[in-house]
């Protein structure tokens, strides 16, 4: 597991057991645990023994569905099993919760943090640090199910009885737990979360922040930057705003002005560029890599400049999104990779087998490998994302060139020669 830098540990009684030289070693460890980068970013470090850093991406868990029936809670139990199996097989250093952690529009209680807590429990229980971004379901308003108002339907839960002294005076609005409330709960519930509130001027878009991955030897030496962005939805439009794009431009220029450090991005809803990059077919042909392409890309409502900022940064390696449960591909777009994660949870639509995209970052030279680990342990879709992608148009041109060279020499040229001699005969029959 990567070294934590915001983990708080009590150390006073250590002095009773250790002599000065040992104390300095221990102090060094403790200081590095609290380390923040020069720019105040929270720092994670490459695993010392493996010299790498492994991330599991959990996408679209959708906890809290249909709590009034057996079906919903059963899905949540299955989602915990799915995450536990992936954590068991991969033993990652870090987990990214890629949005739609809960289905708030299906949760008839005032505080959805209860379900958020369940969703993060497999990671927290193993002592693995994590970070999260919001999806379009996380803070949505409760939508009353139609069947509750059918002939035989007596709503099993009409109003929250909490804080209600008068009959019929309960809280029936269930306006969803706000992004800030969910984030405050996550951050207040232990020190393993690396999530942040993001700059206030971007609110209600909350999960906007950067984490630094540093070398195993030197916490001040960045190996990669991980950017997390809130792609909206739920209580406000599904968009990465121009204000977010400007914020990203500013902070990335500040911390990585010469593009020396590779950068990767996480948000929930695909940007419009995903539509352009998507495979044309129902399977996933080269140069894309993946196992399912079962859905059309469902994008953010508009594009307000985020992709332009990314395209202008040669340090950007890849973007990872969730949202479309039936897709798990990575495809090239310009000079970077656009990737889906893999539907991890049993909540939400679709019955495609559950899994998680795994990332592995190594240093000297920098490499970013990825694959998909299924719940049953099967592994597929290996890809090297630190290699510059070859676009499909380039592949098409190479293919045409190969065909021309091969068939041109063998058949095209003799055919042409034959036609030319025929033409000569037509113009001047005596010449033959
Ligand atoms: Zn979803």
Boltz pocket constraint, residues with backbone or C-beta under 6 A from the ligand:
constraints:
  - pocket:
      binder: B
      contacts: [[A, 60], [A, 62], [A, 99], [A, 100], [A, 323], [A, 324], [A, 325], [A, 348]]
      max_distance: 6.0
